[in-house]
Amino acid sequence: MLRWLIGGGREPQGLAEKSPLQTIGEEQTQNPYTELLVLKAHHDIVRFLVQLDEYRFASAGDDGIVVVWNAQTGEKLLELNGHTQKITAIITFPSLEVCEEKNQLILTASADRTVIVWDCDTGRQVQKVSCFQSTVKCLIVLQRLDIWLSGGNDLCVWNRKLDLLCKTSHLSDTGISALIEIPKNCVVAAVGKELIIFRLVTPTGESLEWDILEIKRLLDHQDNILSLVNINDLSFVTGSHVGEMIIWNILDWTVQARECNFWDPSPQLDTQQEIKLCQKPNDISIHHFTWDEENVFAAVGRGLYVYNLQMKRVIACQKTAHDSSVLHIAKLPNRQLISCSEDGSVRIWELREKQQLAAEPVPTGFFNMWGFGRVNKQASQPVKKQQENATPCSLELIGDLIGHSSSVEILTPISPLWKEKALT
């Protein structure tokens, strides 16, 4: 069982024309969320939620404030004030296992070009770094090395005492939008439509200096990368503004698989409605990923897609899961998924095997999952032959959580009880 945090706060932008959505009645027998508690403290959009421990979580957003909450009662424990502009990144920095003093730290970056380290037990501002030449857009902690990295127009490496250990040269005016850690003391940075692999050089007996070296640039994306996450010990995945999904080998950085056909301006469409699905670039932007052992789940425009890692193909989709862009998704137990959108809705889905008639032809290719193209003679084969390689699935709506009146930006699990918490 899980308890969930849901954060939002802005009016929906660019709502698409109303299109048929799956709906569910008032009796939602499979919906585990029966209690709603609204937590009010922020004055602007809530964009970040992080769990501190079993009993506490922190929220942050465009008002520049960090609020620490009791996860069990919803009580506001601390309000951290120190930034003068919106918060652009937040991360926890736990103590090392060998340390006797166990104090949990929070690092926050802001558009005011500062990073602040907070003691989340007392709310005290431990230290503030204000030497950045650009806004820090992402933070990552390398717990094994007890260091953290900040990504802006350059990439900086810091220790726990906030000493600058090393940094790269200016990378790009657009800046680093995402960072992940990969093996061999390496990190991957998303910079525009490029991925840059950096290797950290740690101090040795011969040299006490840290260094960071650019190893390789991966240029396979055609547009800006919006999503970058590790999915297992072997792979990481990226998604772009124009709907390109690429799965990479985490060790040699080669392409394992790609899906670039979330949109196609084909004239062979069945309805005018499907033409509308293709007209706006936002309809195919990949905003977020989540995953399990078998699949990668992608939030693509207003839709949800399930990509099977072994089959290297999409096995299920809801091309219009919400009335506006899906901003965040998270995996639930029992083959379930939860999604939130600009339209203010939060919905729960279940991945199910799709039953088809034995004589029904199964379209091949991902275009046909969107309704593009027509079934050709080769594709008009019995289902039995198609099921030798895959069992088609569907995403079925099992819950609709109503509580927000504006865009929902993020959601995250916080404790082992089924109970929803919402932030406005």
Disulfide bonds with the S-S distance in Angstrom:
none
